[in-house]
Amino acid sequence: MSWLEETALLRKILLECELEEEIKWNKPCFAHQGRNICIIQNMRDFLALLFFKGVLLNDPEKLLEVQGPNSRSDYRMRFTSPREVLAMTHWIKSFVEQSIENEKAGRKLELSTHLDYPRELLERFMSDPELKGAFDRLTPGRQRGYILYFSQAKQSTTRARRIAKYRSRIIMGKGMQDR
């Protein structure tokens, strides 16, 4: 679905909160004084409003959900009709206000930086110092993305094959999702 009506309603609500709209990652993204607050995501079965630091929000009604099993900070609201968007206006504005206050207060996310490197990657680092150096220069998020992907494989041979496949991207300094 295109979720045009739901998107239009969300945009109206968010712009009433004095957020600036910009297209980022091919999606409507909303910021306050240059700090990303939320983004509208058009999914197949629903429209999502994702709050970048949703983990910091007070959500007594449990309206926000974790985006996926590996998400650590982003929380989202789901919508499947214009009626749902309108019914949640109060909460959307509350979450935006909280997000702005968190940014003004400089609240930071306390996320674990510990990564469990798969054995195959550590072994490859020992025989391939160029790969190790390039991997160490990647951003923590890119490193985490690769480690999660490599580690998801059940068999050692699959993990090793994945590492070999993505070696050139790592050497170029690119993350898994980078073009």
C-alpha positions in Angstrom: 0.0 0.0 0.0 1.1 3.6 -0.5 -0.3 5.0 2.8 -0.7 8.4 1.3 -3.5 9.6 3.6 -1.8 8.3 6.7 1.5 9.9 5.6 -0.2 13.3 5.0 -1.8 13.2 8.4 1.5 12.3 10.1 3.3 15.1 8.3 0.7 17.6 9.3 0.9 16.6 13.0 4.7 16.6 13.0 5.0 20.0 11.3 2.6 21.4 14.0 5.3 20.3 16.4 7.7 22.8 14.8 9.9 20.1 13.3 11.8 20.7 10.1 11.1 18.1 7.3 13.8 16.8 5.0 14.0 13.8 2.8 16.7 11.4 4.2 17.2 7.8 3.2 14.4 8.5 0.7 11.9 9.0 3.5 10.3 12.0 5.2 12.6 12.7 8.2 11.8 15.3 10.9 14.4 17.2 12.9 14.6 19.8 15.6 17.5 22.3 15.3 19.4 19.8 13.1 18.9 16.8 15.3 16.9 13.9 13.9 13.7 13.2 15.9 11.7 10.8 13.8 11.1 9.4 10.3 8.1 8.0 8.5 8.6 4.5 7.1 6.3 3.1 4.4 6.1 -0.6 5.0 4.1 -3.2 3.1 1.6 -4.0 5.9 1.7 -0.7 7.9 3.0 2.8 8.1 5.6 3.4 10.8 6.6 6.5 12.7 10.1 5.7 14.0 11.7 7.7 16.8 15.4 7.6 16.6 16.0 7.6 20.3 12.7 5.9 21.2 14.3 3.9 24.0 14.5 7.2 26.0 10.8 7.9 25.7 8.3 7.5 28.5 5.7 5.2 27.0 3.3 4.1 29.8 0.7 2.8 27.3 3.3 0.6 25.5 2.5 2.2 22.1 6.0 2.0 20.8 7.7 -1.2 19.7 11.2 -2.2 19.0 11.9 -2.1 15.2 13.6 -5.5 15.0 15.6 -8.0 17.0 18.9 -6.2 16.6 17.5 -2.7 17.2 18.8 -1.0 20.3 17.4 2.5 20.4 14.9 3.1 17.6 11.2 2.5 18.6 8.2 2.9 16.3 4.5 3.3 16.2 2.5 1.4 13.6 -0.5 2.7 11.7 -2.9 1.0 9.3 -5.6 3.6 8.8 -6.1 7.4 9.0 -8.3 6.8 12.0 -5.4 5.2 13.9 -3.2 8.2 13.1 -5.8 10.7 14.3 -6.5 8.6 17.5 -2.8 8.7 18.4 -2.2 12.5 17.8 -1.9 13.2 21.5 0.7 10.5 21.9 2.6 11.4 18.7 3.0 15.0 20.0 4.0 13.7 23.4 6.7 11.6 22.0 8.0 14.4 19.8 8.0 16.8 22.8 9.9 14.3 24.9 12.4 13.7 22.0 13.0 17.4 21.7 13.5 17.7 25.5 15.9 14.8 25.4 17.9 16.5 22.6 18.0 19.8 24.5 19.1 18.1 27.6 21.8 16.3 25.7 20.6 12.9 26.8 22.7 10.1 25.3 21.9 6.5 24.7 23.8 4.1 26.9 24.4 1.2 24.5 26.8 -1.6 25.0 29.6 -1.5 22.6 30.7 -5.1 23.2 30.6 -7.2 20.1 31.0 -11.0 20.0 33.2 -11.6 17.0 32.7 -14.9 15.2 35.7 -17.2 15.4 36.0 -17.2 11.6 36.4 -13.5 11.5 39.1 -13.4 14.2 40.9 -16.2 12.3 40.7 -14.2 9.1 42.0 -11.1 10.8 45.1 -13.1 11.8 45.8 -14.1 8.2 44.6 -10.8 6.6 45.9 -7.7 8.3 44.5 -5.5 5.6 41.0 -6.7 6.4 41.6 -6.2 10.1 42.8 -2.6 9.6 39.9 -1.8 7.3 37.4 -3.4 9.7 38.8 -1.4 12.7 38.3 1.8 10.7 34.6 1.1 10.1 32.1 3.0 12.2 30.8 1.0 15.2 27.4 0.6 13.5 29.0 -0.8 10.4 31.1 -3.2 12.4 28.1 -4.3 14.3 26.1 -4.9 11.1 28.8 -7.1 9.7 29.3 -9.0 12.9 25.5 -9.7 13.3 25.3 -10.9 9.7 28.3 -13.1 9.9 27.2 -14.5 13.2 23.7 -15.4 12.1 25.1 -18.2 9.9 24.8 -21.6 11.7 27.7 -23.3 9.9 31.3 -22.2 10.1 31.7 -22.6 6.3 28.8 -20.2 5.7 30.3 -17.7 8.1 33.7 -17.9 6.3 32.0 -17.6 2.9 30.1 -14.5 4.1 33.4 -12.9 5.4 35.1 -13.6 2.0 32.2 -12.2 0.1 32.1 -8.9 2.0 35.9 -8.4 2.2 36.1 -6.0 -0.7 33.3 -3.8 0.8 35.0 -3.7 4.2 38.3 -2.7 2.5 36.4 0.1 0.7 35.1 1.3 4.1 31.5 0.5 3.2 28.8 -1.0 5.4 26.5 -3.8 4.4 23.7 -1.4 3.4 25.9 1.2 1.7 25.7 1.6 -2.1 
